[in-house]
Amino acid sequence: MASIYWYCLLAIIGLGTAAFTIYKKRNMAKLSTFLVFFLFATCVTWIGEFIVLGLFNSYAYKTGIFTDPWAQNLLGHLILNSTFYPGTAILVAAYSLGYGWISLITVIYLLMEYLFLKLGIYEHHWWKYYMTGVAIFIYQVFTKVWFMKINEMQHRMLRNITFYFVGFVILHYPIPIILLLGKAYYNVNWVQDMYLSSTMFIFIYQLIEAFFMVLFVCVLEKWFWKLVPFLIALVGQSILASMNILIFQNGWNLFYLILTYFIGIATFILIENYSLNPKQEISD
C-alpha cells in the first residue's frame, strides 16, 4: 500500500473517532464547543511540531507524494496533526478517561509509530520512542483538562486564550496547502529549503497576527473593531508582495490570497460569536 494511504487511514480513524464521540456525547456540550476544542487541540500539536520538527528536525514523514523532504514533512504534519491527534483528544476529553485509558492510547500511538518506522514511511533522526510516549501522555491530559475548563467557561481570559489557538489554526491552515499546490510561497531564505523557510516565516508571522485578531474580535467588543483584522491582512500581505517576499506562481495572485484570508477571518468571527458563550456573564 502506498505511503500516503497509511497517513489517510490514520486521518480517517481520527476524524471518525471525533465524529462518533461528538455524536455519543452530544448532550454533554454544544457542537460549537466540540468544534472549538478540536481546533484548539489541533493548534497545540501544530505548535509542538513546529518546534520539534520544523526547528530541530527531529524526525521525517515520508508520504511519497513529493520529492522534497520538507514538502513531505509538511503534508504528513497537516494530515496527522489536523485529524488523528485532535480526534483522540476529543475521545479522552469527552469521556473523561483516566490515566489508565490515556496510557493505553499512548501505547497505541507508539505501536503506530513502530509500524510506520518498519514500513519505511516515517523515520527518526534524534527522536526517541519515549519522547513520543511522554509527549502524547501530556498532550492528552492537558487537552482533557482544557476541555473541562472551556465547557464550564467562567473566565474571559480562558476564552480569549482558547480563541487565540483557534484563530491561528483558521488563519494558517490554507497557507501550507497553497504552498504545497505550488501557488505561493514566502521568499525569506531563512534556511536552504524553500518549503521549510516559507513555513517558518509565515508560521511566526501568523502567530503574531492571530494575537491582533483576537484583540480586535474577542477583547474589544465594538463591532467596528472587527474590521481591523481584515485591514491588517490586506496591508500586511500587500507589503510582503511589494517587497518580493510573497511570491505568486501558477496563476495565483494577491486577490486570491486576500480572499482566502478574508474567508478565514470571517469564519473566525462567526465561530467566536456563537461559541463558548455561557448563560452567565463571563468574569475577568
KACORVEN-V463019 format. One record per pair of residues at least 12 apart in sequence whose C-alpha atoms are under 10 Angstrom apart, sorted by the first residue. I is the first residue (numbers start at 0). J is the second residue. Records with the same first field share a line. If there is no record, write none. Layout:
# KACORVEN-V463019
I->J, J
This chain:
# KACORVEN-V463019
0->118
1->62, 63, 64, 120
2->60, 61, 62, 63, 64, 115, 118, 119, 120, 121
3->61, 62, 63, 64, 71, 74, 75, 78, 120
4->62, 63
5->62, 115, 118, 120
6->60, 61, 62, 74, 75, 76, 78, 79, 83, 115, 120
7->62, 75, 78, 79, 82, 83
8->78, 79, 83
9->78, 79, 82, 83, 84, 111
10->77, 78, 79, 80, 81, 82, 83, 84, 86
11->78, 79, 82, 83, 86
12->82, 83, 86, 87
13->79, 80, 81, 82, 83, 84, 85, 86, 87, 88, 89, 90
14->81, 82, 83, 84, 85, 86, 87
15->82, 83, 86, 87
16->82, 83, 85, 86, 87, 88, 89, 90
17->33, 34, 37, 82, 83, 84, 85, 86, 87, 88, 89, 90, 93
18->33, 86, 89, 90
19->86, 89, 90
20->33, 86, 87, 89, 90, 91, 92, 93, 94
21->33, 34, 89, 90, 93
23->93, 94
24->90, 93, 94
25->93
27->93, 94, 150
28->93, 146, 149, 150, 151
29->150, 274, 275
30->274
31->270, 271, 273, 274, 275, 276
32->146, 149, 150, 270, 273, 274, 275, 276
33->89, 93, 146, 149, 150, 274, 275
34->89, 165, 270, 274
35->146, 149, 161, 162, 164, 165, 166, 270, 271, 274, 275
36->85, 88, 89, 92, 142, 143, 145, 146, 149, 150, 161, 162, 164, 165
37->81, 82, 84, 85, 86, 87, 88, 89, 142, 146, 165
38->81, 82, 85, 161, 162, 164, 165, 166, 167, 168, 169
39->85, 142, 145, 146, 160, 161, 162, 163, 164, 165, 166, 167, 168
40->80, 81, 82, 84, 85, 86, 87, 88, 89, 138, 139, 141, 142, 143, 145, 146, 161, 164, 165, 168
41->77, 79, 80, 81, 82, 83, 84, 85, 86, 88, 164, 165, 168
42->80, 81, 85, 161, 163, 164, 165, 166, 167, 168, 169, 171
43->80, 84, 85, 138, 141, 142, 164, 165, 168
44->76, 79, 80, 81, 84, 85, 134, 135, 138
45->76, 77, 79, 80, 81, 164, 167, 168, 202
46->164, 202, 206
47->80, 134, 138
48->76, 80
49->73, 76, 198, 199, 202, 203
50->199
51->126
52->69, 72, 73, 76, 124, 126
53->69, 72, 73, 195, 196, 198, 199
54->195, 199
55->124, 125, 126
56->69, 72, 123, 124, 125, 126
57->122, 123, 124, 125, 126, 127
58->72, 121, 122, 123, 124, 125, 126, 127
59->71, 72, 73, 75, 76, 120, 121, 122, 123, 124, 126
60->72, 73, 74, 75, 76, 115, 116, 119, 120, 121, 122, 123
61->74, 75, 115, 116, 119, 120, 121, 122
62->74, 75, 78, 119, 120, 121
63->75, 120
65->179
67->192, 193, 194
68->192, 194, 195
69->192, 193, 194, 195, 196, 198
70->175, 178, 179, 192, 193, 194, 195
71->179, 194
72->121, 194, 195
73->175, 176, 178, 179, 194, 195, 198
74->175, 176, 179
75->120, 121
77->172, 175, 176
81->168, 172
83->108
84->108, 135, 138, 139
85->138, 139, 142
87->101, 104, 139
88->101, 135, 138, 139, 140, 141, 142, 143, 146
89->139, 142, 143, 146
90->139, 143
91->104, 139, 140, 142, 143, 144, 146
92->139, 140, 141, 142, 143, 144, 145, 146, 147
93->143, 146, 147
94->143
95->140, 143, 144, 146, 147
96->139, 140, 143
97->140, 143
98->136, 139, 140
101->135, 136, 137, 138, 139, 140
102->132, 133, 135, 136, 139
103->136
104->132, 135, 136, 139
105->131, 132, 133, 134, 135, 136, 137, 138, 139
106->131, 132, 135, 136
107->132
108->128, 131, 132, 135, 136
109->128, 129, 131, 132, 135
110->128
112->128, 131
113->128
145->157, 161
149->161, 275, 276, 277
150->275, 276, 277
151->275, 276, 277
152->275, 276, 277, 278, 279, 280, 281, 282
153->275, 276, 277, 279, 280, 281, 282, 283
154->280, 281, 282, 283
155->217, 218, 275, 276, 280, 281, 282, 283
156->218, 281, 282, 283
157->281, 283
158->217, 218, 271, 274, 275, 276, 281
159->210, 213, 214, 216, 217, 218, 271
160->210, 213, 217
161->213, 275
162->209, 210, 212, 213, 216, 217, 267, 270, 271, 274, 275
163->206, 208, 209, 210, 211, 212, 213, 214, 217
164->206, 209, 210, 213
165->209, 213, 267, 270, 271
166->205, 206, 208, 209, 210, 212, 213, 263, 264, 266, 267, 268, 270, 271
167->202, 205, 206, 207, 208, 209, 210, 212, 213, 263, 267
168->205, 206, 209, 263, 267
169->209, 260, 262, 263, 264, 265, 266, 267
170->202, 205, 206, 208, 209, 212, 232, 259, 260, 261, 262, 263, 264, 266, 267
171->198, 201, 202, 204, 205, 206, 209, 260, 263
172->263
173->256, 259, 260, 263
174->197, 198, 201, 202, 256, 259, 260
175->194, 197, 198, 201, 202
177->247, 251, 256
178->193, 194, 197, 198, 247
179->194
180->248, 249
181->247, 248, 249, 250, 251
182->246, 247, 248, 249, 250, 251, 252, 256
183->197, 245, 246, 247, 248, 249, 250, 251, 252, 253, 256
184->196, 197, 198, 200, 201, 244, 245, 246, 247, 248
185->197, 198, 199, 200, 201, 239, 240, 243, 244, 245, 246, 247
186->200, 239, 240, 242, 243, 244, 245, 246
187->199, 200, 201, 243, 244, 245
188->200, 244
197->244, 245
201->245
204->235
205->232
208->228, 231, 232, 235
209->228, 264
211->227, 228, 231
212->224, 225, 226, 227, 228, 229, 231, 232, 264, 267, 268
213->225, 228, 267, 268, 271
214->227, 228
215->227, 228
216->228, 264, 267, 268, 271, 272
217->268, 271, 272
225->264, 265, 268
226->264, 265
228->260, 261, 264, 265
229->257, 260, 261, 262, 263, 264, 265
230->261
232->256, 257, 258, 260, 261, 264
233->253, 254, 256, 257, 258, 260, 261
234->257
236->253, 256, 257, 260
237->253, 254, 257
240->252, 253
